[in-house]
Structure formats: C-alpha cells, structure tokens
Amino acid sequence: MAQTYYKGSDGNFYPVQNQRQNNNSQSQQQQQTYKKSGAVYSRIRNGNFEGNTIVNAWRKTRLGLMKATVAPYAGQGNKGLEIVNSQGKSGNQEKEYQKMICTITNDTVGSNQTYHVLMNVKTQVIVIKELGLCITPNGSGVTKSGKRVTGYFGRNYRK
C-alpha cells in the first residue's frame, strides 16, 4: 500500500496518518436488544369459559404503552363458543378459528377500542386485521428493566 502525502500550509509535504483508527469503542461492542412487546396466554379457571384461553398483551409505541386483552366471544345471546372452519387455498388444509373479542387501551392517548378477532386454535395466533397487528405466544427475550418476557404483540408481516 502506497503512502499518501498532503501539502501543508508551509509548502512541505507530510504523510497522512492512518484513517482506519476507530476511537469509538461502543460501536465495536454489540449492544443488547430489548423486547418492546409481550403476551401472556393463560387459562380461565372459573365461569362460563372455564378452560379457555385469555390473552394479555402489551406493546411499546411512540404514542405510549398499548395494552390488549383478548377474551373468548360468547356471541349474540350468549350462545357459547363459536368455532369457524376455513379451507386453505389448495383445499387440503382446514383450519379452525375461535371467535374472540379484543379490547385495546392506550392510557397516554386515552383511547379504548374493541375489535372482533379470530384465534387459530392450533397455533394460538391472534390477528387484528383492522390494525395490521398480531399476537402470538412465540418470542422470548428481556425488557430494558430486566424482566424475562415471552410472546409477541406487533406488526403482522403476513398480509
């Protein structure tokens, strides 16, 4: 590698120092990524929906903390649980979905919204189509405060 020179103000040439020195030691270390969302799946112990799943999820956004509670939907007139069957595109995959009701609250904005959602019975993935969000039990990590968290509540990448 050839040495490069620069012309000084006095007219003399001086060698250029190595520009590859990195004084920022923080960029060399890998920073830990923290989870900004989570979901807790639990079983209902008593009441009409005993044995069914209820989900509490949270997500950190620019507008504050978004919390979601997803519970089984009884239907009009409290008919009981509603299970919906769906055929796959190829026709050989039949999927079962349970109708659920999702309440999303954001305390900093002061909003409280309710949506009808479907939960895949096999994978337990809940999709909120109107918002483009999903809640899934998969995903684990640590929050900035050090708590271990499982689940994911965020953007639905499958359209």
MDTraj code that builds the backbone (N, CA, C; nanometers):
import mdtraj as md
import numpy as np

residues = "MET ALA GLN THR TYR TYR LYS GLY SER ASP GLY ASN PHE TYR PRO VAL GLN ASN GLN ARG GLN ASN ASN ASN SER GLN SER GLN GLN GLN GLN GLN THR TYR LYS LYS SER GLY ALA VAL TYR SER ARG ILE ARG ASN GLY ASN PHE GLU GLY ASN THR ILE VAL ASN ALA TRP ARG LYS THR ARG LEU GLY LEU MET LYS ALA THR VAL ALA PRO TYR ALA GLY GLN GLY ASN LYS GLY LEU GLU ILE VAL ASN SER GLN GLY LYS SER GLY ASN GLN GLU LYS GLU TYR GLN LYS MET ILE CYS THR ILE THR ASN ASP THR VAL GLY SER ASN GLN THR TYR HIS VAL LEU MET ASN VAL LYS THR GLN VAL ILE VAL ILE LYS GLU LEU GLY LEU CYS ILE THR PRO ASN GLY SER GLY VAL THR LYS SER GLY LYS ARG VAL THR GLY TYR PHE GLY ARG ASN TYR ARG LYS".split()
xyz = np.array([
    [0.0844, -0.1166, 0.0000],
    [0.0000, 0.0000, 0.0000],
    [0.0894, 0.1235, 0.0000],
    [0.0615, 0.2169, -0.0897],
    [0.1452, 0.3353, -0.1045],
    [0.1115, 0.4379, 0.0026],
    [0.2135, 0.5061, 0.0484],
    [0.1947, 0.6122, 0.1479],
    [0.1418, 0.7362, 0.0758],
    [0.0403, 0.8014, 0.1330],
    [-0.0126, 0.9244, 0.0740],
    [0.0339, 1.0431, 0.1565],
    [0.0497, 1.1560, 0.0857],
    [0.1001, 1.2779, 0.1487],
    [0.0032, 1.3919, 0.1242],
    [0.0073, 1.4904, 0.2115],
    [-0.0688, 1.6130, 0.1892],
    [0.0257, 1.7312, 0.2006],
    [-0.0141, 1.8419, 0.1321],
    [0.0706, 1.9604, 0.1297],
    [0.0310, 2.0511, 0.2448],
    [0.1226, 2.0807, 0.3324],
    [0.0975, 2.1666, 0.4467],
    [0.0933, 2.3131, 0.4077],
    [0.0552, 2.3993, 0.5012],
    [0.0451, 2.5431, 0.4747],
    [0.1820, 2.6066, 0.4494],
    [0.2871, 2.5405, 0.4950],
    [0.4220, 2.5936, 0.4729],
    [0.4821, 2.5445, 0.3416],
    [0.4080, 2.4650, 0.2651],
    [0.4546, 2.4177, 0.1358],
    [0.5215, 2.2824, 0.1413],
    [0.5468, 2.2290, 0.2593],
    [0.6101, 2.0976, 0.2727],
    [0.5050, 1.9869, 0.2661],
    [0.5497, 1.8656, 0.2295],
    [0.4601, 1.7507, 0.2229],
    [0.4738, 1.6678, 0.3501],
    [0.3586, 1.6244, 0.4021],
    [0.3553, 1.5463, 0.5258],
    [0.2770, 1.4179, 0.5022],
    [0.3180, 1.3046, 0.5657],
    [0.2433, 1.1790, 0.5450],
    [0.1068, 1.1837, 0.6145],
    [0.0073, 1.1255, 0.5476],
    [-0.1280, 1.1180, 0.6034],
    [-0.1305, 1.0039, 0.7040],
    [-0.1839, 1.0310, 0.8232],
    [-0.1931, 0.9278, 0.9265],
    [-0.3014, 0.8274, 0.8882],
    [-0.2926, 0.7092, 0.9440],
    [-0.3883, 0.6027, 0.9139],
    [-0.5290, 0.6457, 0.9563],
    [-0.6224, 0.6483, 0.8628],
    [-0.7589, 0.6933, 0.8889],
    [-0.8474, 0.5820, 0.9448],
    [-0.7931, 0.4622, 0.9524],
    [-0.8766, 0.3489, 0.9937],
    [-0.8844, 0.3312, 1.1443],
    [-0.8250, 0.4169, 1.2203],
    [-0.8322, 0.4048, 1.3651],
    [-0.9725, 0.4396, 1.4102],
    [-1.0285, 0.3549, 1.4938],
    [-1.1644, 0.3776, 1.5424],
    [-1.1575, 0.4026, 1.6924],
    [-1.1863, 0.5254, 1.7315],
    [-1.1803, 0.5598, 1.8730],
    [-1.3112, 0.5304, 1.9451],
    [-1.4167, 0.5012, 1.8701],
    [-1.5472, 0.4762, 1.9310],
    [-1.5548, 0.3293, 1.9718],
    [-1.5254, 0.3009, 2.0981],
    [-1.5220, 0.1618, 2.1430],
    [-1.6626, 0.1025, 2.1546],
    [-1.7653, 0.1886, 2.1657],
    [-1.9018, 0.1374, 2.1817],
    [-1.9516, 0.0717, 2.0537],
    [-1.9067, 0.1214, 1.9368],
    [-1.9531, 0.0620, 1.8122],
    [-1.8936, -0.0766, 1.7920],
    [-1.7790, -0.1047, 1.8555],
    [-1.7181, -0.2356, 1.8418],
    [-1.7904, -0.3398, 1.9263],
    [-1.8518, -0.2963, 2.0368],
    [-1.9246, -0.3887, 2.1220],
    [-2.0663, -0.4052, 2.0683],
    [-2.1188, -0.5238, 2.0837],
    [-2.2544, -0.5497, 2.0385],
    [-2.3522, -0.5099, 2.1484],
    [-2.4489, -0.4229, 2.1131],
    [-2.5469, -0.3807, 2.2118],
    [-2.6591, -0.4826, 2.2198],
    [-2.7104, -0.5037, 2.3393],
    [-2.8195, -0.5978, 2.3592],
    [-2.9499, -0.5334, 2.3147],
    [-3.0320, -0.6106, 2.2433],
    [-3.1622, -0.5594, 2.2024],
    [-3.2646, -0.5985, 2.3076],
    [-3.3536, -0.5062, 2.3359],
    [-3.4552, -0.5282, 2.4374],
    [-3.5911, -0.5463, 2.3706],
    [-3.6752, -0.6297, 2.4340],
    [-3.8100, -0.6512, 2.3818],
    [-3.8976, -0.5308, 2.4090],
    [-3.9800, -0.4974, 2.3097],
    [-4.0721, -0.3855, 2.3237],
    [-4.2169, -0.4325, 2.3209],
    [-4.2371, -0.5643, 2.3294],
    [-4.3732, -0.6179, 2.3324],
    [-4.3715, -0.7540, 2.3998],
    [-4.4901, -0.8001, 2.4393],
    [-4.5005, -0.9311, 2.5017],
    [-4.6452, -0.9732, 2.5130],
    [-4.6664, -1.1011, 2.5360],
    [-4.8016, -1.1545, 2.5502],
    [-4.7999, -1.2703, 2.6488],
    [-4.9035, -1.2760, 2.7323],
    [-4.9176, -1.3833, 2.8306],
    [-5.0479, -1.4566, 2.8013],
    [-5.0366, -1.5860, 2.7735],
    [-5.1531, -1.6707, 2.7490],
    [-5.1836, -1.7452, 2.8784],
    [-5.3081, -1.7387, 2.9245],
    [-5.3451, -1.8122, 3.0458],
    [-5.4830, -1.8742, 3.0297],
    [-5.5079, -1.9755, 3.1107],
    [-5.6364, -2.0466, 3.1080],
    [-5.7333, -1.9812, 3.2052],
    [-5.8606, -1.9779, 3.1660],
    [-5.9650, -1.9253, 3.2539],
    [-6.0010, -2.0360, 3.3519],
    [-6.0007, -2.0045, 3.4812],
    [-6.0211, -2.1076, 3.5841],
    [-6.1662, -2.1280, 3.6229],
    [-6.2489, -2.0239, 3.6143],
    [-6.3895, -2.0424, 3.6523],
    [-6.4777, -1.9507, 3.5688],
    [-6.6063, -1.9798, 3.5678],
    [-6.7008, -1.9014, 3.4893],
    [-6.7489, -1.9780, 3.3679],
    [-6.8137, -1.9061, 3.2771],
    [-6.8708, -1.9694, 3.1579],
    [-6.7645, -2.0254, 3.0640],
    [-6.6482, -1.9629, 3.0621],
    [-6.5440, -2.0021, 2.9671],
    [-6.4314, -2.0798, 3.0340],
    [-6.4626, -2.1556, 3.1357],
    [-6.3618, -2.2310, 3.2106],
    [-6.2833, -2.3224, 3.1166],
    [-6.1500, -2.3149, 3.1245],
    [-6.0636, -2.3973, 3.0406],
    [-6.0220, -2.3310, 2.9109],
    [-6.0832, -2.2185, 2.8738],
    [-6.0466, -2.1483, 2.7509],
    [-5.9298, -2.0535, 2.7763],
    [-5.8777, -1.9990, 2.6683],
    [-5.7600, -1.9138, 2.6755],
    [-5.7984, -1.7664, 2.6811],
    [-5.7300, -1.6914, 2.7675],
    [-5.7410, -1.5455, 2.7708],
    [-5.5996, -1.4914, 2.7531],
    [-5.5863, -1.3804, 2.6803],
    [-5.4543, -1.3283, 2.6459],
    [-5.4425, -1.1836, 2.6912],
    [-5.3330, -1.1529, 2.7595],
    [-5.2982, -1.0151, 2.7934],
    [-5.1688, -0.9826, 2.7209],
    [-5.1704, -0.8761, 2.6396],
    [-5.0527, -0.8394, 2.5615],
    [-5.0229, -0.6913, 2.5799],
    [-4.8971, -0.6555, 2.5615],
    [-4.8561, -0.5155, 2.5709],
    [-4.7542, -0.4865, 2.4617],
    [-4.7496, -0.3585, 2.4234],
    [-4.6603, -0.3166, 2.3161],
    [-4.6194, -0.1721, 2.3387],
    [-4.4906, -0.1443, 2.3323],
    [-4.4406, -0.0079, 2.3491],
    [-4.4410, 0.0601, 2.2127],
    [-4.5105, 0.1750, 2.2022],
    [-4.5145, 0.2507, 2.0777],
    [-4.4679, 0.3931, 2.1038],
    [-4.4598, 0.4722, 1.9969],
    [-4.4219, 0.6125, 2.0129],
    [-4.5287, 0.6896, 2.0890],
    [-4.6526, 0.6420, 2.0825],
    [-4.7636, 0.7103, 2.1489],
    [-4.7841, 0.6629, 2.2918],
    [-4.7029, 0.5717, 2.3390],
    [-4.7168, 0.5217, 2.4756],
    [-4.7342, 0.3709, 2.4780],
    [-4.7804, 0.3208, 2.5902],
    [-4.7973, 0.1771, 2.6090],
    [-4.9353, 0.1338, 2.5604],
    [-4.9375, 0.0397, 2.4657],
    [-5.0623, -0.0147, 2.4121],
    [-5.0856, -0.1499, 2.4788],
    [-5.2024, -0.1676, 2.5416],
    [-5.2340, -0.2934, 2.6095],
    [-5.3545, -0.3574, 2.5417],
    [-5.3494, -0.4884, 2.5253],
    [-5.4599, -0.5616, 2.4633],
    [-5.5024, -0.6759, 2.5542],
    [-5.6329, -0.6927, 2.5664],
    [-5.6895, -0.8063, 2.6382],
    [-5.7811, -0.8793, 2.5411],
    [-5.7530, -1.0069, 2.5186],
    [-5.8315, -1.0866, 2.4246],
    [-5.8999, -1.1975, 2.5027],
    [-6.0334, -1.2017, 2.4925],
    [-6.1130, -1.2999, 2.5664],
    [-6.2065, -1.3722, 2.4698],
    [-6.2518, -1.4923, 2.5053],
    [-6.3465, -1.5650, 2.4196],
    [-6.4751, -1.4858, 2.4004],
    [-6.5343, -1.5001, 2.2821],
    [-6.6566, -1.4282, 2.2472],
    [-6.7740, -1.5241, 2.2569],
    [-6.8748, -1.4868, 2.3348],
    [-6.9898, -1.5749, 2.3565],
    [-7.0889, -1.5680, 2.2415],
    [-7.0834, -1.4655, 2.1611],
    [-7.1796, -1.4494, 2.0535],
    [-7.3029, -1.3772, 2.1030],
    [-7.3909, -1.3443, 2.0105],
    [-7.5135, -1.2749, 2.0495],
    [-7.6042, -1.3686, 2.1263],
    [-7.6570, -1.3211, 2.2353],
    [-7.7452, -1.4029, 2.3171],
    [-7.6715, -1.5091, 2.3954],
    [-7.5414, -1.4929, 2.4138],
    [-7.4582, -1.5884, 2.4881],
    [-7.4781, -1.7323, 2.4413],
    [-7.4642, -1.7541, 2.3099],
    [-7.4813, -1.8872, 2.2527],
    [-7.3708, -1.9831, 2.2952],
    [-7.2585, -1.9298, 2.3343],
    [-7.1441, -2.0141, 2.3686],
    [-7.0308, -1.9883, 2.2717],
    [-6.9293, -2.0694, 2.2787],
    [-6.8125, -2.0508, 2.1930],
    [-6.8479, -2.0714, 2.0471],
    [-6.7860, -1.9896, 1.9623],
    [-6.8073, -2.0048, 1.8192],
    [-6.6753, -2.0439, 1.7550],
    [-6.6768, -2.1559, 1.6843],
    [-6.5596, -2.2044, 1.6119],
    [-6.5901, -2.1905, 1.4636],
    [-6.4957, -2.1311, 1.3891],
    [-6.5122, -2.1088, 1.2460],
    [-6.4114, -2.1964, 1.1735],
    [-6.4564, -2.2686, 1.0709],
    [-6.3668, -2.3514, 0.9902],
    [-6.3351, -2.2788, 0.8610],
    [-6.2118, -2.2962, 0.8124],
    [-6.1690, -2.2283, 0.6912],
    [-6.0891, -2.3248, 0.6051],
    [-6.1110, -2.3198, 0.4748],
    [-6.0360, -2.4025, 0.3805],
    [-5.9120, -2.3265, 0.3357],
    [-5.8007, -2.3973, 0.3174],
    [-5.6798, -2.3360, 0.2636],
    [-5.6951, -2.3119, 0.1150],
    [-5.5971, -2.2436, 0.0540],
    [-5.6037, -2.2112, -0.0884],
    [-5.6032, -2.3366, -0.1741],
    [-5.5264, -2.4370, -0.1334],
    [-5.5194, -2.5600, -0.2119],
    [-5.6360, -2.6534, -0.1803],
    [-5.7098, -2.6253, -0.0742],
    [-5.8269, -2.7052, -0.0415],
    [-5.8002, -2.8213, 0.0516],
    [-5.6737, -2.8539, 0.0766],
    [-5.6447, -2.9694, 0.1616],
    [-5.6164, -2.9308, 0.3064],
    [-5.6044, -2.8023, 0.3348],
    [-5.5763, -2.7594, 0.4717],
    [-5.7018, -2.6975, 0.5309],
    [-5.7524, -2.7571, 0.6357],
    [-5.8675, -2.6991, 0.7037],
    [-5.8202, -2.6457, 0.8378],
    [-5.8494, -2.5192, 0.8628],
    [-5.8045, -2.4556, 0.9860],
    [-5.9246, -2.4180, 1.0707],
    [-5.9069, -2.4294, 1.2018],
    [-6.0122, -2.3925, 1.2962],
    [-5.9750, -2.2625, 1.3644],
    [-6.0711, -2.1710, 1.3691],
    [-6.0511, -2.0432, 1.4363],
    [-6.1588, -2.0253, 1.5417],
    [-6.1208, -1.9668, 1.6535],
    [-6.2161, -1.9370, 1.7598],
    [-6.2424, -1.7872, 1.7589],
    [-6.3711, -1.7506, 1.7638],
    [-6.4067, -1.6089, 1.7679],
    [-6.3749, -1.5530, 1.9059],
    [-6.3062, -1.4385, 1.9067],
    [-6.2688, -1.3749, 2.0329],
    [-6.2939, -1.2247, 2.0217],
    [-6.2936, -1.1585, 2.1349],
    [-6.3134, -1.0138, 2.1399],
    [-6.1867, -0.9516, 2.1977],
    [-6.1364, -0.8466, 2.1325],
    [-6.0104, -0.7831, 2.1710],
    [-6.0369, -0.6386, 2.2114],
    [-5.9912, -0.6017, 2.3301],
    [-6.0029, -0.4641, 2.3779],
    [-5.8629, -0.4061, 2.3875],
    [-5.8388, -0.2979, 2.3130],
    [-5.7077, -0.2338, 2.3127],
    [-5.7189, -0.0987, 2.3815],
    [-5.6335, -0.0762, 2.4822],
    [-5.6340, 0.0508, 2.5549],
    [-5.4970, 0.1156, 2.5440],
    [-5.4995, 0.2478, 2.5356],
    [-5.3776, 0.3272, 2.5371],
    [-5.4021, 0.4414, 2.6347],
    [-5.3441, 0.4330, 2.7541],
    [-5.3720, 0.5291, 2.8602],
    [-5.3204, 0.6686, 2.8287],
    [-5.2047, 0.6793, 2.7626],
    [-5.1494, 0.8118, 2.7353],
    [-5.2334, 0.8878, 2.6339],
    [-5.2870, 0.8187, 2.5341],
    [-5.3741, 0.8825, 2.4352],
    [-5.5163, 0.8911, 2.4893],
    [-5.5532, 0.7954, 2.5738],
    [-5.6874, 0.7919, 2.6308],
    [-5.7878, 0.7222, 2.5414],
    [-5.7406, 0.6273, 2.4603],
    [-5.8316, 0.5571, 2.3693],
    [-5.8600, 0.4163, 2.4201],
    [-5.9795, 0.3679, 2.3859],
    [-6.0233, 0.2340, 2.4232],
    [-6.1027, 0.1794, 2.3050],
    [-6.0477, 0.0780, 2.2350],
    [-6.1110, 0.0257, 2.1146],
    [-6.1388, -0.1229, 2.1305],
    [-6.2481, -0.1680, 2.0683],
    [-6.2862, -0.3090, 2.0743],
    [-6.2953, -0.3640, 1.9320],
    [-6.2385, -0.4828, 1.9115],
    [-6.2377, -0.5464, 1.7803],
    [-6.2799, -0.6920, 1.7941],
    [-6.3451, -0.7444, 1.6888],
    [-6.3734, -0.8875, 1.6791],
    [-6.2553, -0.9502, 1.6067],
    [-6.1958, -1.0526, 1.6671],
    [-6.0772, -1.1161, 1.6097],
    [-6.0961, -1.2674, 1.6074],
    [-6.0093, -1.3339, 1.5331],
    [-6.0088, -1.4797, 1.5264],
    [-5.8749, -1.5313, 1.5777],
    [-5.8799, -1.6381, 1.6566],
    [-5.7586, -1.7027, 1.7054],
    [-5.7486, -1.8410, 1.6423],
    [-5.6361, -1.8696, 1.5791],
    [-5.6108, -2.0018, 1.5249],
    [-5.6000, -2.0986, 1.6425],
    [-5.6852, -2.2007, 1.6454],
    [-5.6912, -2.2921, 1.7597],
    [-5.5604, -2.3699, 1.7740],
    [-5.4996, -2.4077, 1.6621],
    [-5.3781, -2.4895, 1.6661],
    [-5.2555, -2.4070, 1.7078],
    [-5.2328, -2.2911, 1.6448],
    [-5.1116, -2.2124, 1.6704],
    [-5.1314, -2.1039, 1.7752],
    [-5.2542, -2.0719, 1.8100],
    [-5.2913, -1.9681, 1.9062],
    [-5.2470, -1.8286, 1.8619],
    [-5.2357, -1.8063, 1.7311],
    [-5.2025, -1.6743, 1.6782],
    [-5.3318, -1.5958, 1.6605],
    [-5.3327, -1.4728, 1.7105],
    [-5.4490, -1.3850, 1.7011],
    [-5.4133, -1.2718, 1.6064],
    [-5.4967, -1.2482, 1.5050],
    [-5.4713, -1.1424, 1.4079],
    [-5.5779, -1.0349, 1.4228],
    [-5.5329, -0.9094, 1.4379],
    [-5.6226, -0.7938, 1.4420],
    [-5.6102, -0.7265, 1.3058],
    [-5.6987, -0.7647, 1.2121],
    [-5.6875, -0.7211, 1.0734],
    [-5.6984, -0.5701, 1.0570],
    [-5.7877, -0.5066, 1.1335],
    [-5.8111, -0.3629, 1.1183],
    [-5.6862, -0.2803, 1.1483],
    [-5.6021, -0.3279, 1.2379],
    [-5.4816, -0.2546, 1.2771],
    [-5.3547, -0.3105, 1.2128],
    [-5.3644, -0.4267, 1.1490],
    [-5.2462, -0.4893, 1.0907],
    [-5.1517, -0.5434, 1.1963],
    [-5.2077, -0.5873, 1.3109],
    [-5.1268, -0.6374, 1.4214],
    [-5.1575, -0.7846, 1.4465],
    [-5.0672, -0.8518, 1.5142],
    [-5.0915, -0.9897, 1.5545],
    [-5.0336, -1.0131, 1.6936],
    [-5.0905, -1.1115, 1.7620],
    [-5.0437, -1.1533, 1.8940],
    [-5.0117, -1.3017, 1.8828],
    [-4.8915, -1.3401, 1.9245],
    [-4.8505, -1.4792, 1.9146],
    [-4.7739, -1.5200, 2.0409],
    [-4.7826, -1.6468, 2.0812],
    [-4.7086, -1.6907, 2.2001],
    [-4.5594, -1.7090, 2.1740],
    [-4.5171, -1.7049, 2.0473],
    [-4.3758, -1.7255, 2.0138],
    [-4.2964, -1.5973, 2.0352],
    [-4.1766, -1.6111, 2.0814],
    [-4.0877, -1.4974, 2.1031],
    [-4.0510, -1.4869, 2.2490],
    [-3.9231, -1.4679, 2.2760],
    [-3.8793, -1.4533, 2.4144],
    [-3.7639, -1.3553, 2.4184],
    [-3.7434, -1.2964, 2.5337],
    [-3.6353, -1.2002, 2.5488],
    [-3.6427, -1.1318, 2.6830],
    [-3.5712, -1.0199, 2.6935],
    [-3.5614, -0.9454, 2.8182],
    [-3.5970, -0.8002, 2.7908],
    [-3.6752, -0.7396, 2.8806],
    [-3.7067, -0.5977, 2.8679],
    [-3.5903, -0.5154, 2.9209],
    [-3.5991, -0.3844, 2.9016],
    [-3.4919, -0.2963, 2.9475],
    [-3.4783, -0.2994, 3.0994],
    [-3.5898, -0.3251, 3.1700],
    [-3.5844, -0.3310, 3.3163],
    [-3.5322, -0.4658, 3.3669],
    [-3.5109, -0.5628, 3.2763],
    [-3.4521, -0.6902, 3.3151],
    [-3.5508, -0.8041, 3.3306],
    [-3.6792, -0.7814, 3.3021],
    [-3.7783, -0.8887, 3.3152],
    [-3.7741, -0.9794, 3.1931],
    [-3.7875, -1.1104, 3.2192],
    [-3.7967, -1.2066, 3.1093],
    [-3.9391, -1.2060, 3.0557],
    [-3.9523, -1.1980, 2.9230],
    [-4.0833, -1.1838, 2.8603],
    [-4.0959, -1.2842, 2.7466],
    [-4.2156, -1.3421, 2.7328],
    [-4.2442, -1.4280, 2.6183],
    [-4.3585, -1.3663, 2.5399],
    [-4.3788, -1.4160, 2.4197],
    [-4.4880, -1.3675, 2.3368],
    [-4.4475, -1.2475, 2.2535],
    [-4.5341, -1.2143, 2.1568],
    [-4.5100, -1.1031, 2.0653],
    [-4.6423, -1.0351, 2.0358],
    [-4.6429, -0.9041, 2.0365],
    [-4.7596, -0.8248, 2.0000],
    [-4.7081, -0.7135, 1.9109],
    [-4.7296, -0.7265, 1.7812],
    [-4.6747, -0.6266, 1.6902],
    [-4.7273, -0.6429, 1.5501],
    [-4.6511, -0.5881, 1.4566],
    [-4.6927, -0.5871, 1.3175],
    [-4.7099, -0.7277, 1.2635],
    [-4.8133, -0.7440, 1.1825],
    [-4.8371, -0.8716, 1.1166],
    [-4.7662, -0.8667, 0.9826],
    [-4.6581, -0.9426, 0.9674],
    [-4.5797, -0.9381, 0.8451],
    [-4.6413, -1.0229, 0.7346],
    [-4.7362, -1.1087, 0.7686],
    [-4.8069, -1.1887, 0.6675],
    [-4.9319, -1.1135, 0.6277],
    [-4.9410, -1.0752, 0.5042],
    [-5.0581, -0.9999, 0.4565],
    [-5.1554, -1.0898, 0.3866],
])
top = md.Topology()
chain = top.add_chain()
for i, resn in enumerate(residues, 1):
    res = top.add_residue(resn, chain, resSeq=i)
    for name in ("N", "CA", "C"):
        top.add_atom(name, md.element.get_by_symbol(name[0]), res)
traj = md.Trajectory(xyz[None], top)
